[in-house]
Amino acid sequence: MSNGTKVVKRNGTIQPLNLEKMHVMVEHACDGLAGVSASQVAIQSGIQFSDGISTGEIQEAIIRWGGGRGGGGE
């Protein structure tokens, strides 16, 4: 699923934003963590999708949220 926004992958290629792919990545990262909802992480990470956002920026936003506010079932 894409909303027309393009993302820049780590190898420099540009692709349409795939929200399903992002959700699968978050689910994988949350696997085995008690009290952590992948959907909540994705929603509450506060990612501002803009054309040209990098996959690294998306991952950093999720990590910042999990490490600073939401992770660990708070």
Number of C-alpha atoms within 10 A of each C-alpha: 9 11 10 12 14 18 23 18 14 10 7 9 9 14 14 15 23 15 13 11 11 15 16 12 15 20 17 11 14 19 12 9 12 10 11 19 18 19 13 12 20 21 12 15 20 13 16 10 15 12 13 15 18 20 15 13 15 18 15 14 17 23 18 14 17 20 11 9 13 18 20 13 11 8
